[in-house]
C-alpha cells in the first residue's frame, strides 16, 4: 500500500469545501493532523530501523516516502511554511540515501530531532499561531549544510501582501507629478549627497521625509503611491535609528532617487507594479524589523501585517515549544 495515500484522498475531497482562497484553514489541519502525526511517526520508525541496520536501505527509502507525502499534504492544506520544512527533511534523508550526507550519528540525530519538531509546530498552528517558516528557519539551516546547501536568510520567506493600498487619495487639484518632481529633486539630491558624505545626517533625512511627504498628494497610481508610502516609512526608520545607516542603506536610498528620476522623466504609468513591488519589498522587510513606533511605521506594519513574519513576536517565539 502507498503510505499516506488515505490522507491525500481525504484532503483532495475536502479542499473545495474548506478553501475559497489561498488561505490556511485551521479546520482542515485539525481534520488531517492526527494522520500527519502518524505518518511522521512511521517516518521516524523507518529512520530508526535504518540507523540500526544501514545495509538495509529500504528503511531509508520508506522514510523518504513518508516525508514526501507529509510535505504534499501540507501543501494541499496551504501550509507552505510547514511544507517547506518537510521538504528539507526529505532532502536531508535523500542526501543520506545518495551518500551526499554523511551517515554519522550526529547527522542522524539532527534529522530525527527535526522530524520530531514538526508535530509541535503543527500543534502551535492549531492554537492559533501563524504558519511562518521563519520560525522553522534555524532548524532548516541545521539541515541544509549537511547536504552542502547554503543557509537561507529570513528575507527568502518574506512574502507580504503587496496589494495593500496606501492611505488617503491624490489631491484633486495637485499638479501632474512630472511638474512636481523637478521642484523636489534638488532637495532630494542635496540630501542624498550629504548622507553619502556623512554630513548633516538628521537634517538630510528630514529633507528626504519632506520630499516623500510632498510626493504623496501628487502620486496617482496605486502602486506608485504604495511605493512612496513605504519609502517614507523606510526613511522614518533610519531617522529613528532602527534601520542602520550603512553602505547597504545608502545604496537603497540611491535607488529611491533613481525611481523618482524615472517617474519625473516618464510618468508613473511607465513603471509597472511588479517593478515597484520588487523595489518596495526589501524596504518593508527592514521596516518589519523596527520597533513599533507610532506614526507611519506602525501604520505600515499594521496594514501589511508585518508581525506575521517576525519570529521575535511573542506568539512566534513559542511556536516550537
C-alpha positions in Angstrom: 0.0 0.0 0.0 1.0 3.6 -0.6 1.8 5.2 2.8 -0.2 8.4 3.4 -2.5 7.8 0.4 -5.5 8.0 2.7 -4.5 11.5 3.7 -4.2 12.7 0.1 -7.6 11.3 -0.9 -9.4 12.8 2.1 -7.7 16.2 1.7 -8.4 16.4 -2.0 -12.0 15.6 -1.4 -12.5 18.4 1.1 -10.3 21.2 -0.2 -13.1 22.7 -2.4 -15.4 22.9 0.6 -12.7 24.1 3.0 -10.9 26.8 1.0 -12.3 29.6 -1.1 -8.9 31.4 -1.4 -5.2 30.7 -0.8 -5.5 31.0 2.9 -4.8 28.4 5.6 -8.0 27.0 7.2 -7.4 25.6 10.7 -10.3 23.3 10.4 -8.7 21.4 7.6 -5.5 21.0 9.6 -7.5 19.7 12.5 -9.1 17.2 10.2 -5.8 15.7 9.0 -3.4 16.4 11.9 -3.7 13.0 13.5 -2.9 11.3 10.3 0.0 13.5 9.5 1.3 12.8 13.0 1.0 9.0 12.3 2.8 9.4 9.0 5.7 11.3 10.7 5.8 8.6 13.4 6.2 5.9 10.7 9.0 8.1 9.1 10.8 8.1 12.5 10.4 4.4 12.9 11.8 3.8 9.4 14.7 6.1 10.1 15.4 4.3 13.4 15.4 1.0 11.6 17.9 2.3 9.1 20.2 3.6 11.8 20.2 0.1 13.4 21.0 -1.6 10.1 22.5 0.7 7.5 22.8 -2.2 5.0 19.0 -2.2 4.7 18.4 0.9 2.5 14.7 0.0 2.1 14.0 1.5 5.5 15.5 4.8 4.5 13.6 4.8 1.2 10.4 4.2 3.2 11.3 7.2 5.5 11.7 9.4 2.4 8.4 8.3 1.0 6.6 9.2 4.2 8.3 12.6 4.4 7.4 13.3 0.8 3.7 12.5 1.5 3.7 14.8 4.5 5.0 17.7 2.5 2.5 17.1 -0.2 -0.4 17.0 2.3 0.8 20.2 3.9 0.9 21.9 0.5 -2.6 20.8 -0.2 -3.9 22.4 3.1 -2.0 25.6 2.2 0.6 25.3 4.9 3.6 26.4 2.7 5.9 27.1 5.6 5.4 23.7 7.2 5.6 22.0 3.8 8.9 23.7 3.0 10.3 22.4 6.3 9.1 18.8 5.4 10.8 19.1 2.1 14.0 20.0 3.8 13.6 16.8 5.9 13.0 14.8 2.8 16.1 16.4 1.1 18.3 15.5 4.0 17.1 11.9 4.0 17.6 11.6 0.3 21.1 13.0 0.7 21.8 10.2 3.1 20.4 7.6 0.7 22.6 9.0 -2.1 25.6 9.3 0.2 25.7 13.1 -0.2 25.1 13.5 3.5 27.5 11.7 5.8 25.8 8.8 7.7 27.1 9.8 11.1 25.3 9.5 14.5 25.3 13.3 14.8 23.6 13.7 11.4 21.0 11.0 12.1 20.3 12.8 15.4 19.9 16.2 13.7 17.4 14.7 11.2 15.5 12.8 13.9 15.2 15.9 16.1 13.9 18.0 13.2 11.3 15.3 12.4 10.2 15.4 16.0 9.7 19.2 15.9 7.1 19.2 13.0 4.2 17.9 15.1 4.9 20.5 17.7 4.8 23.2 15.1 1.5 22.0 13.8 0.1 21.9 17.3 1.1 25.6 17.5 -0.9 26.3 14.4 -3.9 24.6 15.9 -3.5 27.0 18.9 -3.9 30.0 16.5 -0.3 30.7 15.6 0.6 31.8 12.0 2.2 29.4 9.5 5.6 31.2 9.4 8.6 29.4 8.0 10.9 31.9 9.7 10.2 30.1 13.0 11.5 26.9 11.4 14.5 28.6 9.7 17.1 27.7 12.4 16.2 24.0 12.1 16.3 24.3 8.3 19.7 25.9 8.5 21.0 23.0 10.6 19.8 20.5 7.9 20.9 22.3 4.7 24.7 22.4 5.3 24.6 18.6 5.8 23.9 18.2 2.1 26.1 21.2 1.0 23.2 23.6 0.6 23.6 27.3 1.5 21.8 28.6 4.6 18.6 30.5 4.0 18.1 34.1 5.1 14.8 35.3 6.7 14.2 37.5 3.7 13.7 34.4 1.5 10.4 33.8 3.3 9.2 37.4 3.5 6.1 37.5 1.3 3.8 40.3 2.4 0.6 41.0 0.5 1.7 43.7 -2.0 -1.9 44.5 -2.9 -2.2 46.7 0.2 -3.1 50.3 -0.8 -1.6 53.4 0.7 -3.8 55.6 2.9 -5.6 58.6 1.5 -6.1 59.8 -2.0 -4.3 62.0 -4.6 -5.2 65.7 -4.1 -7.8 66.6 -6.7 -6.0 69.9 -7.6 -2.5 68.5 -7.4 -0.3 69.3 -10.4 0.9 66.5 -12.6 3.7 64.6 -10.9 6.1 65.4 -13.8 5.7 69.0 -12.8 6.2 68.4 -9.1 9.3 66.2 -9.3 11.7 68.7 -10.9 11.0 71.1 -8.0 11.7 68.3 -5.4 14.7 66.7 -7.0 17.3 69.4 -5.9 16.3 68.8 -2.2 16.5 65.0 -2.8 19.9 65.1 -4.5 21.3 67.5 -1.9 20.1 65.3 1.0 21.4 62.2 -0.6 24.8 63.7 -1.2 25.1 64.8 2.4 24.0 61.4 3.6 26.7 59.7 1.4 29.3 62.0 2.8 28.1 61.7 6.4 27.2 65.4 6.7 24.1 66.8 8.5 22.5 63.4 8.6 19.5 64.2 10.7 18.6 67.3 8.7 19.2 65.4 5.4 17.0 62.6 6.4 14.3 65.0 7.4 14.6 66.6 3.9 14.0 63.1 2.4 10.9 62.7 4.6 9.7 66.1 3.3 10.2 65.0 -0.4 8.1 61.9 0.1 5.5 63.9 2.0 5.2 66.2 -1.0 5.0 63.3 -3.4 2.1 61.6 -1.7 -0.6 64.1 -2.7 0.5 64.1 -6.3 1.1 60.4 -6.8 -1.9 58.9 -8.6 -1.3 55.3 -9.5 -1.9 52.8 -6.6 1.4 51.1 -7.0 3.4 54.3 -7.0 1.5 55.7 -4.1 2.3 52.5 -2.2 6.0 52.7 -3.0 6.1 56.4 -1.9 4.4 55.5 1.4 6.8 52.5 2.1 9.8 54.7 1.2 8.7 57.3 3.6 8.4 54.7 6.3 11.9 53.4 5.4 13.4 56.9 5.9 11.5 57.3 9.1 13.0 54.0 10.3 16.5 55.4 9.6 15.7 58.6 11.3 14.6 56.7 14.4 17.9 54.7 14.2 16.0 51.4 13.9 17.4 50.9 10.4 21.2 51.3 10.4 22.6 53.9 8.1 25.3 51.8 6.4 26.5 51.1 2.9 23.5 48.9 2.1 21.1 51.6 3.3 22.8 54.3 1.3 22.6 52.1 -1.8 18.8 51.6 -1.2 18.3 55.4 -0.8 20.1 55.9 -4.1 17.7 53.5 -5.8 14.8 55.6 -4.4 16.2 58.6 -6.2 16.5 56.6 -9.4 12.8 55.7 -9.3 11.8 59.3 -8.7 14.0 60.4 -11.5 12.4 57.9 -13.9 8.9 58.9 -12.8 9.9 62.6 -13.5 11.0 61.7 -17.0 8.4 59.1 -18.0 5.5 59.4 -15.6 4.0 56.9 -13.1 2.3 54.7 -15.7 5.6 53.6 -17.3 6.7 51.9 -14.1 4.9 48.6 -13.7 3.6 47.4 -10.3 5.8 44.4 -10.4 9.0 46.5 -10.5 7.8 48.8 -7.8 6.8 45.9 -5.6 10.2 44.3 -6.1 11.8 47.6 -5.0 9.4 48.1 -2.0 9.6 44.6 -0.6 13.2 44.9 0.8 12.2 48.2 2.4 9.2 46.5 4.0 11.5 43.8 5.4 13.6 46.4 7.1 10.5 48.2 8.4 9.2 44.9 9.8 12.3 44.6 12.0 11.9 48.0 13.5 10.4 48.8 16.9 6.7 49.6 16.9 6.8 53.4 16.7 3.6 55.4 16.5 3.0 57.1 13.1 3.9 55.8 9.7 5.9 52.8 10.8 3.0 51.5 12.8 0.6 52.2 10.0 2.7 50.2 7.5 3.2 47.4 9.9 -0.5 47.0 10.6 -1.6 47.4 7.0 0.8 44.7 5.8 0.5 42.6 8.9 4.3 42.5 9.2 4.2 41.0 12.7 3.4 37.7 10.9 6.9 37.5 9.5 8.9 38.3 12.6 9.9 35.3 14.8 10.6 37.6 17.7 6.9 38.3 18.0 5.7 36.8 21.3 3.5 34.2 19.7 6.1 33.1 17.3 8.9 32.8 19.9 6.8 30.0 21.5 5.8 28.3 18.3 8.2 25.4 18.7 7.7 24.9 22.5 
